Structure formats: C-alpha cells, structure tokens
Amino acid sequence: MFKIWVLNGPNLNLIGERGKIYGDDNYEQLTQTLAKIAESIAVQLTCLQSNSEGQLIDWIQAARHEADGIILNAGGYTHTSVALHDALDLLDKPKIEVHITNIYARESFRQKSLLSPVVNAVIAGFGQKGYILALEHMITTLKAQDK
C-alpha cells in the first residue's frame, strides 16, 4: 500500500471562505474527498495543513522515511521559501506541486515558484480538482517505480 502525504501551507485551511478564488468546498470537504478516493484505490493518505513554514519543512523531512510521495500546496510560501525549496530538493521521493488557481494569471509576485525546479510535476489552475489529478498522477508514478 502506497503512503502519500498531502501537505497544505498557509491559509489553505480557509479555502471554503474564499469561494471566488478557491471554490466553495472547504478544507475538510476537500480532505474527505481525497480520503474517499484514496480508500477506493487502497492508498494510505495523510492530509496535513500548517500556517508555519517550519512545520511544513519538518513534515517534508519526515516524509523521507514515512511516505512514498508528497503532494504539496505551499500557498504563499511557494513564492518566497528557499528553505522549502531546499527541503524538497533533499527529498528523494516523487513530489507534486499543486495550486488551486493558475498562479501565472495572478499577481506578478505569484508567478514565480521557488519550488517548481525541485518537484516532479506542477498542477495549477484546475481548482480543487488539481489535488485529485495530483493523486492520480502520484499513484501512476509510484506504480511505475514499483515495477
């Protein structure tokens, strides 16, 4: 059974309150949807959210020994955190960066990701469905590695 972690950064616990930008489902509904999909395909899924950059780094470091791959929406830290970049660079597991919105159609400061150079894939602009796409791609990737 594959172990996949979904890590969410600052303010993503409030996604349902910013419907115009992030959709109407709240964070709990999103994680429940992902959990149902994971259960249906026998994947152990762990969803974690923190507003703290240090906590996200701790989880990425822990994933080195406890997860088979991670899906990360680092929120605003995507554009500012060299420390997250470095933690991801040290993680020798599949990594997918997710953004609910198309960051390239937003403010100029959001159009640069410091994380993209050290992840395997980026999914942006598909709304909350991006997490489902990331989960599906992660499973495909892990199955291919398992052969």
Summary of the structure (lengths in Angstrom):
residues: 147
radius of gyration: 14.1
end to end distance: 14.0
largest distance: 42.5
contacts: 467
relative contact order: 0.20
helix: 54%
strand: 18%
